[in-house]
């Protein structure tokens, strides 16, 4: 049940256009402004570390061996969600919300063995 709840949240991130735009803007701002890059990198790192810890703790509590190290699994999930969300935002007629959600759900299911 817990993995299904996490899956539902993961699939829903494609609907968070504002959140995606915020994080993509942070990345782009850091690339254009090397003087603030270390501070933005630290912010992004703290978010990523929290996600890694959540993945680690979830699998530990469920007594399931993760299919990849938690750090790698978190990166895979984040990258897939960001890429599909950004692609859907730019070209919604080519990558529909339904397709993006189906892709995220299928990716999650394969990674965690649902």
N, C-alpha and C positions, 0 to 999 in steps of 0.2 A: 504493500500500500504506500509506503514512504517513497519508494522509487517512482511510483506512478504520480504522486503529488509533485515530485521534483520534475518529472517529465512534463507535466502540465504547465508548470512555471516556465521551463526551458522553451517549450513550444510557443508560449505566449510572448516571449521577448521580441519576436518579430513585429508585434503590434506596437512596441514602444519606440515610436519614431523620435520623439523628443530625447529620450535617453540615448538612443543610437547617435543622434546628431550631436549631443553634448560630448560623448566620448570620442567620436571621430574628430570633432572640433578641437578637443584637447590634444589629440595626437598631431593634428595638422599645425596647431599653434606651436607645439613643442618643436616640430621640424623647422618651422619658419623663424623661431626665436631661440637660438642656442643658449642664450643667457638664462632662460627660465626652464630649459629642458630638464635639468636635474630635478627640479621641484615637481614638475609634471610627471616625470618618470617615477618619482617616489610615490606620488598619488596613485598612479596606475599600478605600480608594484603592490601597494598596500591592498588595493582592490583584488588583484590577482592572488595575493597570498591568502586573503580571506576566503576566496573561492576554493583554492587548493585545500585549505584546512577544512572547509565544509565538505568537500568531496572525500577527503581522508576520513573524517569523523563519521560521515554517513555510512561508508562501506564498513568501517570498524564496528559501528553500532549494529549493523545488519548482519555482521559475521560473514560477510562476503569478501572474497579476494577481488580487488579491482582488476579489470582486464589490462590496465596500464598503470604505471606509477601515478599517484594522485596529481602530481604537478603536470604530467603529460596529459592526463585525461582532462584536467581543467583547461589547459591550453587548447586542446582539440575542440572542446565544447564551446569555449569562448570564440575561437576563430570561426567556427562554422556559423554560429549565431550572428556574429558581426558581419560576416561576408554576405550571408543570405539577406539579412535585414537591410544592409546598405544597397545590395543589388535590387531588392524589391522596392526600396524607396526611389531609386533612380529610374527604374523601368518596371513599374507595377503592372503594365499590360503584358509584359513578357514573362515576369515572375510574379504570379498572383499570390495573394496572401495565403490562399489555400495550398498552393504548391510549396511555398516556403514553410508553412507549418507542417505539411506532410514530410518534407525533406528533413526538417529538424527532428520530427518525431522518429522517423526511420533511422536517422543517424544516432540519436540517443539510444533507441532500442538495440541497435547493433553493438554499440559501445558497451552498454551495461548488461546486455544479455536478457533483455525483456522479450 
